[in-house]
Amino acid sequence: MEKNNVSKKVTATILSMSLLTVMAGAAIAPALGIIKAHFSNSPAMLVQFIISMPALLIIVTNLFFLPLSRILRTRAIAFSGLLLYIVAGAGCFFVDDIYVLLLMRAVLGVSVGLIMPLSTGLLAFYFPPEEQASLMGLSAAMNQMGGVVATLLAGLLATVEWNYAFLVYLLGLIALLMVWLWLPDEQLGSANKRGVPFQPRQLLKFHPSVIGMLLLMMIFFIFPTNFAVVASSRLGLSTGLITIIMVGLDVVAFFIGMVFGDVMNHFRQSVKYFAPVFFLIGYAAYLIPSVPMLIVGSAFIGMANGVGVPYLNTIASIKGGKNSATTVMPLLSAALYFGQFVSPIIVIPASRILFGQTDLSGPYKVGILLCLIFLVQVYFTRHFQSLPPAAKP
């Protein structure tokens, strides 16, 4: 009984970190228009960097996570990351200079780069493989719930004043307290013989999951970067209705994550194809200009994201074993945020070249092409491999 209670506290502590990681960029997205108006004299690109700046630093920090884990123990890494998260995130409330604001956002990226590998890798460290599918599903569900809470709360706070939106990062205080009270203090890096920042052999070993995560995030981020503009222009939807649909997508992904363990057990051989197929259906539905198809498409995209992230994390964690937090999870985290960062850089120009500048649904068509590439990648890297026995019920 005692052991069971400790296990629940450790699980809750790790999941509390999962709740925060998505908030690096998503928390401020609803307030970006108000922030842009406040910094109207600054270049528009600098304002856009408020969203994308954390992703760049998350990637860099992830690549140096292994040597850092040989120096610091898990509680020190988690506590330092969460402390930076709160100070850099909520500290923007007191900043009125765009360059200082971007610096604070960069520090926020470093903090998430410290937290994110632990939020998934520690599940592989503390729990046996047969429990990891359901736990990775819970982690993804908490990530989605963090997006819902952050989006709604930051949007509400931004109605007071632009800088109030940054107070949403004070939610990190809850996770900070839980880490202080319950997170065991392990030396994760001690199991690795080499402490170099990046090992190409790790990328070769885990490339199916890393490339899969990159493609998944590139495809998914077509939705948040284009949905509001396309929905309002083609169908005349109000901002309120667009927000409800976008939050609804996160809710769908949350519930998929909650039942992912069962999904993994019942569809062991076919679950690998769920994410690319669901994305394909979702973006194909968007090509039909009607509100019902818009809702159907959003539901499928939510299901694709809800099943894709925990699937890749589960397979990678089983293959990486107890060392996942210092080997494959930083690579997956870097791929996740790199996919978010490059998605608009690749998709928008490709849409204009292939379908012209006037085709508002062009990004969705590019998304369909990327889905086909994703399907091919899954087939050639997963089709001939069975799910590891440890992941079966």
Sequence and secondary structure as in RCSB ss.txt:
>XXXX:A:sequence
MEKNNVSKKVTATILSMSLLTVMAGAAIAPALGIIKAHFSNSPAMLVQFIISMPALLIIVTNLFFLPLSRILRTR
AIAFSGLLLYIVAGAGCFFVDDIYVLLLMRAVLGVSVGLIMPLSTGLLAFYFPPEEQASLMGLSAAMNQMGGVVA
TLLAGLLATVEWNYAFLVYLLGLIALLMVWLWLPDEQLGSANKRGVPFQPRQLLKFHPSVIGMLLLMMIFFIFPT
NFAVVASSRLGLSTGLITIIMVGLDVVAFFIGMVFGDVMNHFRQSVKYFAPVFFLIGYAAYLIPSVPMLIVGSAF
IGMANGVGVPYLNTIASIKGGKNSATTVMPLLSAALYFGQFVSPIIVIPASRILFGQTDLSGPYKVGILLCLIFL
VQVYFTRHFQSLPPAAKP
>XXXX:A:secstr
 HHHHHHHHHHHHHHHHHHHHTHHHHTTGGGHHHHHHHTTTS HHHHHHHHHHHHHHHHHHHHTHHHHHHHS HH
HHHHHHHHHHHHHHHGGGG   HHHHHHHHHHHHHHHHHHHHHHHHHHHHHS HHHHHHHHHHHHHHHHHHHHHH
HHHHHHHHTT GGGGGGGGGGHHHHHHHHHHH     GGGG S   S  HHHHHHHHHHHHHHHHHHHHHTHHHH
HHHHHHHHHH   HHHHHHHHHHHHHHHHHHHHTHHHHHHHTTTTGGGHHHHHHHHHHHHHTS SHHHHHHHHHH
HHHHHHHHHHHHHHHHHHHHGGGGGGTHHHHHHHHHHHHHHHHHHHHHHHHHHHH TT TTHHHHHHHHHHHHHH
HHHHHHHTTS   GGG  
